[in-house]
Amino acid sequence: MDLRFTPEETAFRDEVRAFMRSALPDPIRRKMIEGRRLARDDYVVWQRILNAKGWAVPHWPVQWGGTGWDPIRIYLYRDELQQAPAPEPLPFGVNMVGPVIATFGNEAQKRRFLPRIANLDDWWCQGFSEPGAGSDLASLKTTARREGSHYIVNGQKTWTTLAQYADWIFCLVRTDPAAKKQEGISFLLIDMKSPGVTVRPIRTIDGGAEINEVFLDDVKVPVENLIGEENRGWDYAKFLLGKERMGIARIGISKARLRRLKELAALEIVDGRPMIENERFRIRIAAVEVELKALEMTQLRVVARARNGNDGKPDPASSILKIKGSELQQAISELLLELVGPYALPDQMPHDDAARWNEPSVGPDWAGTLAPHYFNWRKVSIYGGSNEIQKNIIAKAILGL
């Protein structure tokens, strides 16, 4: 298997890199480098810049805004986007519900939703997990009862990221309570402004409020908002989750954070010398760098197989990418936390949280974001399908156990 890039692919990477340097607004770039929270408008501004370039949804069908790039170019684009570092287009629309609508939706749904997703005219959130139905998603209890031209939806979704901004939520709902749990689920699109929808924030350990509970009480949803066939929602969910896990390794983000770690380690003085000169610390950095390179090689093998053609199903190796990618993201955040030591106190709030903290930082300005970032990234081994579930997938699909 040849993992080398052709001259044309290298030229394409240079083109993408140059665009990221010139087009990404500097305030957004600084937030990304410093690990500060992005505002809603930051996401909107950047995705619309990408959409104007024709790069917001490169993996979609060309007729709906896709680029027609092969898997190698899509990989290179995402890698450069993450290393810039730039915000990725809102994943709930671009990488999740968008491909589902493009693949399984009818023409009216495609015309209605896809252009607005690409331009972030509509903000989407994901309504999958429930209390008691997270890793065992098929145990969900939210119901949708059909009454004439509408479904009446009742239930609760949780861990709903950025639901406070959302215009729409795509939900898994149970439409046949008598069927086996995977066979009685449907995929519905629900307007968040509908009567009966309530969003309640969940305060996270890092002090943020990016996740929420969503309560659905007798919410009327037009039947035309059903994707595909009734009771086939589990198939569409598996399609969506397979796409999500392909990009969840976030190798480019880990590369960018590793570079940031080295830069800061050259500045942080401990016992009279920079931390980058501490032999034990350098060994730990080197170990992470080696594992990251191995993960990148695995990602390229997956991409190469996709370029050479497959049956259209997600590669089970995406579970390996998810496991190792999340572990490396956490390992890098831990090294950053160790680097700054006590200056990374959780109460040293980032600049955008200054209203909640009226004392000056006791350490360098860049230190205040590291503890919240470390705490926040504890979740990456859980969302997108917990790492334990991914190991089960590997055992069955790859090892044949």
N, C-alpha and C positions, 0 to 999 in steps of 0.2 A: 504494500500500500504506500503510495507516494504522498507524503504530507507536505512537500515543498510547494510554495506559491509560485505561480507562473509570473513572468514579467508583467503581464496585463493585470493580474491580481495585485501585485505589488504597487503598480501605478494607481489602481483603484484605491488601495489603502491610503496612499499619499493624498489623493484627491479628498477623501473623506476627512483625513486628519487636518488638512488645510481649511476645509469648510468649518470644522468644529472650532478651530482657533479663531476664525474670523467672524463667525455668525453667532456664537454663544455670547449673550450679554454678560459683561464682566461681573455685575452684582450676583447673578445666578452662579457663575463659575466660582466666585469667592465662597458663597454659601456651601457649594458642593465640596470644595477643598477643605473648608473648616468644619464640615459635618454639622452645619446648622440646618434647622428645619426650613423647608421650602414653603412659601405661601401658595395659596391656590393660583394666584395670578402668575406665579413663576412657571408652574406647569403649563398653563394656558399659553403664555407668551412663547415659550420654547417649542411646544408642539405645533403651534401655528407657523413658526419659522420653518420647522421641518416640513410641514405640510405644503407650504408655499414652494419649497425646494422639490417636493415630490417624494420625500423620504420619511414621512410619518408612519407609513404602513407598508414597508417594502416587501413583506412576506404575503400580502394579500393578493388576490387575483388582480391582474392589470386593469380590468374594467372598473374596479372599485378603488383604484388608487395605488395598486401595487406597482413595483418597479420591474418585475420580471427577472430580478437577479437570481442567480443560482445559489445554492446553500453556502458556498464558499464566500461569496460577496456579502450575503446577509450576515454571516459570522464575522467577517472583517468589519463591516459597518457597526455592528453591535459592540465589538471589542473596542473600536476607536471611540464610539459614543461614551462607553463606560470609562475609558481611560482619560477622556478629555479634562476632567470628568464633567459630564452633562447629564441632566435628568433624562431618564428613559421615558418615551411617550407613555401616557397613563395606561398601565398594563391591563386594568380591568376592562377597558374598551378595546385597545389595540391588540392585545395578545390573548384575551379570553373570550369575551362575548362577540367581538368582531369576527374572528374566524368561525365561531359557531354559526352566526347568522349567515356568513358568506357561504358556508358549506351546507347547512341544513335549513336555513330560512327560505321563505318564498320570495318571489321577486318584489312584492310590495314591501316586505320587511327590509330587504336589502336596500331598496331605493330610499326608504324612510330613514333608516338608522345609520348605514355605513358611511355616507359622506359626513354626517354630523359627528360620528366617532372619530374619523380621521382628523377633523379640524378642531376637536374637543369643544364643539358646540354643546354637546351633551356630556356630562360627567357621570360615569358609571361606577357602581360598587357591586361586590359579589355577595350574594345571599346563599351560601352553602352551609357553613357550620352552624350548629345549634347547641344549646346546653344538652349534653349527653349524646351528641352526634357530631363529633369532630373528626378524629381518625376513622371512626366507624360511621362514615357519612351516610351510608345506606339506611341507618336507623333514624333518619330525620322524621320529625312528627308534624311539621307544618303542612296543613291540609289545604286543598283547593277543591271546592265543591262546585260543579257546574250548575248554573241556573240560567237557562235560556242562552243569551248571547254573552254572558259573563261567567267568570269564576269568582267564587267568594273565598278569599284566602284568610286563614287564621293560623297564627303561630309566632315563633320568635327566632330570629337569627342573631348570631353573636360573632365577636371578633371581626366585625364588618369594617374594613379599613377605609378611612376617609369618607364614610357615609354622610358625615356632616356637610359635605360639599355636593353630594350626588343628586343628579336629576332623575336617574333611573337605577334600578337594581335588577340584576338577573338572578332568579331564584330557582332552586330545586324545591318542588312541592309534591306532596303525596296526593295523587288523584284517584288511586284505587287502593283503599286500605285493606282489601281482602287478598290482594296479590302478594307474592313473595316480595320482600322488601326492596330488592333492586328492580323489580318489574312493575311497580305501581307508582313510579316517579315521573313527573313531567317538568319541563323547562319553561318557565314563564318570565316575561319581561314586565316589570311593574314600575309605573310612574311614582316617584317618591313624593309627589305632591298629592297623591290620592288620599281622600279621607280615610282615616284609620291607620295610617303609617306614622309611627313615632320613633324618633332616633334619640337614644340616650348614650352619652359618652361614657367610656371606660377609661379611667385614669391609669396610665401604665407606670411601671416602676421607674422609668426614666423621667417622669414628670409630664409626659406628653398626653395628648388626647386624640391620637390618630385612629383608634379603634372604637367601635360602638356596638351597642345592642340595637337591633331594629325589631320593633313590635308591629305585627300585622293583625289588626282587629277588624274582621268583616270588610276587608278591602276588596272592592269590585275591580276586576281586571278583565278587559275585553278578551273574548276568545281569540281574536285576531293577534293577540300578543303571545300566543302559544308558539313555541319554536318546534318545527317538525311535527311528529305524531304524539298524541297523548300516550302517556305511560312509557315513552322511549327516552325520557330525560336522562336516565343513567348512562345510556350510550353516549349522549352528547356531553355529559359531565366527564366521562373518561377521556373523550377526545380533547376536551378543554384542559384537563389536568395534565395530560401527556404533553401538550404544547407548553403549558406553564413550566413544567419541570425541565424542558429542554433549555430554557434560558435562565433557570434559577441558580445555576452554578456561579454566574456573575464573575467570570474570570477577569474581565476587564476592570471591574470595581476592585477586586483583590489586588490586581497589579497596581492600580492607582494608590490604594491605601498602603501598600508595601513601600512604594516610592515615598509617600508622605512619612511613613515610619522612619525610613532611613534619613530623610532630611531633618526631622525633628531630633533623631538620635545624635546627629552631628552637632546640634545646638545645645542639647541638654547636658550640663556638666554635673558629674557625680564623682566625688572624691578627687576633684581636680582635673578630670579629663572627660571628654565627651563619651556618652554612653555607647556610641558606635565603636569605641575602642575597647569596650568591655568584652573579654573573650567569650564568656558564657552567653551574654546577650547576642553577640554576633553568631554564635553557633545556633541559637534558636531562630534567628532571622534566616540563616542559611537553610535550616531544615524546612521552614515554611516555604521558602523560595523553591526548593527542590520539589516539594509536594505540589506546589502550584504549577510548576512546569509539567509534571507528570499528568496533572489534571487537564492542562491545556492539550497535551498530546491525546488524551482520551477524548476530549471534545472534538478535536480535529478528526479522529477516527470516525466518530459518529457523523460529523459533517461530510466526510468523504463517502461514507456509505449512503448518505442521503443524496449526494451528488450523483452517485452511480446508479441510483434508482432503488426504490423499495416498494413495499405494498401499500404505502400511504399511512401505515400505522406507526404510532410513536415507537422509537427504538427503546427497548427495555433498559439499555445502557444509560438512558436519561436518569434513571434512579441512582446510578453510581455517581453521575455528575451532581445530582441534588445532594446526596449524602456528603461527598467530599467537599463540594463547593461551600456548603453551609459550615462544615467543620473548619475550613480554612478562613472563612470570614470571621468566625468567632475567635480563632487563634490569633489573627492579626489584631483584632480589637483588644484582646487580652495583652498582647505585647505593647500596644499603644498605652494601655492603662498602666502597665508596669513601668513604662518609660517615664511617665510624668509623676508617678507615685502619689503622695498626699495632695498634690495640687489638683488632682482630678476628683475633688470632692463632689458628690452629687448636687450640693447646693451652689456650686459655682456655675450659675446659669449662663447659657449662650446669650449673645447680644439681643436676639429676637425675643428672649424671655425676660428682658430687663425689668418689665413692669412687675414681675413677681419677686424681684430681688434687688434691694436697694443698697447693698454693700459692694465695694469694689472687689474684683478678683484678687486673691492673695498670690496667685501664680501668673504665669504668662497667659495672654488672652486666648491662645489656642488650646489651653489645657481644659477649660471649662466644659467643652463639649464631649470630652473623651469618656467620662464615666456614664453619662446618659447614653452615649452611643454603644458602649459596652453592654449596658443593661438591655438596651433595645434589641441588640443582635442575639440575645439568648433565644429569641423566638424563631430564628431562621431555620433551626433544625426541626421545627414543628410545622410551620405553615407550608402549604403546597404539598401536603402529605408528609407526616412525620417520618423521621429517618428510620424508625423501627418498621413502619409500614413499607418503606422503600426496600428494606432488607428482605422482607417477605416477597416482594415483587421480584427481586433479584434471584432469590432461592427458587422460585417457581419458573420464571421466564428464561433465566439464563442458565442456572445450575440444574434445572429439571428435578428439583427435590419435591 
